[in-house]
Amino acid sequence: MAKIQITNTIRRLRFDADEMTQKALAEKVGVTRQTIIAIENAKYAPTLELAFKIARVFDKPLEDVFTYTE
């Protein structure tokens, strides 16, 4: 069985957004900084609700922030 992976572009999007900190992003979406770190490093897959919240912060479609691969 293949490992399922969700990758993201959060780090680049934060940089493009005037170098937004992980803490600032976490506060905007209602999670801890550690959660943002885990998501950025693909160690944790966000809930669908959280994924949409993150995409909204950057005013991007979900597919521009997260990619699902098998």
C-alpha positions as a Markdown table, in Angstrom:
| # | Residue | x | y | z |
|---|---|---|---|---|
| 1 | Met | 0.0 | 0.0 | 0.0 |
| 2 | Ala | 1.4 | 3.4 | -1.0 |
| 3 | Lys | 1.9 | 6.1 | 1.5 |
| 4 | Ile | -0.5 | 9.0 | 1.2 |
| 5 | Gln | 1.1 | 12.4 | 1.4 |
| 6 | Ile | -0.3 | 15.9 | 1.5 |
| 7 | Thr | 2.3 | 18.5 | 0.6 |
| 8 | Asn | 1.8 | 22.2 | 0.8 |
| 9 | Thr | 3.2 | 25.6 | -0.1 |
| 10 | Ile | 2.6 | 27.3 | 3.2 |
| 11 | Arg | 6.2 | 28.3 | 3.8 |
| 12 | Arg | 6.5 | 30.0 | 0.4 |
| 13 | Leu | 3.1 | 31.7 | 0.9 |
| 14 | Arg | 4.1 | 33.0 | 4.3 |
| 15 | Phe | 7.3 | 34.4 | 2.8 |
| 16 | Asp | 5.3 | 36.1 | 0.0 |
| 17 | Ala | 2.9 | 37.5 | 2.5 |
| 18 | Asp | 5.5 | 39.9 | 3.9 |
| 19 | Glu | 7.3 | 37.1 | 5.7 |
| 20 | Met | 4.3 | 36.2 | 7.9 |
| 21 | Thr | 5.4 | 34.2 | 11.0 |
| 22 | Gln | 4.2 | 30.8 | 11.8 |
| 23 | Lys | 2.7 | 32.3 | 15.0 |
| 24 | Ala | 0.8 | 34.9 | 13.1 |
| 25 | Leu | -0.7 | 32.3 | 10.7 |
| 26 | Ala | -1.5 | 30.1 | 13.7 |
| 27 | Glu | -3.4 | 32.9 | 15.4 |
| 28 | Lys | -5.3 | 33.7 | 12.2 |
| 29 | Val | -6.6 | 30.1 | 11.8 |
| 30 | Gly | -7.0 | 29.3 | 15.5 |
| 31 | Val | -4.3 | 26.7 | 16.1 |
| 32 | Thr | -0.9 | 26.5 | 17.8 |
| 33 | Arg | 2.4 | 27.5 | 16.1 |
| 34 | Gln | 3.5 | 23.8 | 16.6 |
| 35 | Thr | 0.5 | 22.7 | 14.4 |
| 36 | Ile | 1.6 | 25.0 | 11.6 |
| 37 | Ile | 5.2 | 23.7 | 11.9 |
| 38 | Ala | 3.9 | 20.1 | 11.7 |
| 39 | Ile | 1.7 | 20.9 | 8.7 |
| 40 | Glu | 4.5 | 22.8 | 6.9 |
| 41 | Asn | 6.9 | 19.8 | 7.4 |
| 42 | Ala | 4.2 | 17.3 | 6.2 |
| 43 | Lys | 4.2 | 15.6 | 9.5 |
| 44 | Tyr | 0.5 | 16.3 | 10.1 |
| 45 | Ala | -2.4 | 16.5 | 7.6 |
| 46 | Pro | -4.8 | 19.3 | 8.5 |
| 47 | Thr | -8.5 | 18.8 | 8.7 |
| 48 | Leu | -10.4 | 19.9 | 5.7 |
| 49 | Glu | -11.8 | 22.9 | 7.7 |
| 50 | Leu | -8.3 | 24.0 | 8.7 |
| 51 | Ala | -7.0 | 23.5 | 5.2 |
| 52 | Phe | -9.7 | 25.9 | 3.9 |
| 53 | Lys | -8.9 | 28.4 | 6.7 |
| 54 | Ile | -5.2 | 28.4 | 5.8 |
| 55 | Ala | -6.0 | 28.8 | 2.0 |
| 56 | Arg | -8.4 | 31.7 | 2.9 |
| 57 | Val | -5.7 | 33.6 | 4.8 |
| 58 | Phe | -3.6 | 33.7 | 1.6 |
| 59 | Asp | -6.6 | 34.3 | -0.6 |
| 60 | Lys | -5.7 | 31.2 | -2.6 |
| 61 | Pro | -7.8 | 28.2 | -3.8 |
| 62 | Leu | -7.2 | 25.1 | -1.7 |
| 63 | Glu | -5.3 | 23.4 | -4.6 |
| 64 | Asp | -2.8 | 26.2 | -4.7 |
| 65 | Val | -1.9 | 25.6 | -1.0 |
| 66 | Phe | -2.2 | 21.8 | -0.7 |
| 67 | Thr | -1.5 | 18.9 | -3.0 |
| 68 | Tyr | -2.6 | 15.3 | -2.5 |
| 69 | Thr | -0.4 | 12.5 | -3.8 |
| 70 | Glu | -0.5 | 8.8 | -3.5 |
